[in-house]
Amino acid sequence: RLRRLRFEGGAELGALFLAGTGEEVGRVTSVSEPREGEPGLAIATVKAAVDLGAAVEAGHPGGTRGVVEELPGTSTGPQLPSARELRESLKP
């Protein structure tokens, strides 16, 4: 899913990792330079299992920390389960 990332500083293009676990969860595709006093913003493709508000690190584990947010102007439609949730619901 496409998500916005809000960073304390600038972000790097490339891999995106869950903070604390080092698990790769996506890829940063676009970055804006932060203005003075404002956070840095980026757009990334993020695994559906990653919750909004999750802490992530861009570039490499231990890289610039950020938070996953919904893209502005995104309309929310029906909430569909992820593939993992579907598999788990089908287990006997």
Disulfide bonds with the S-S distance in Angstrom:
none
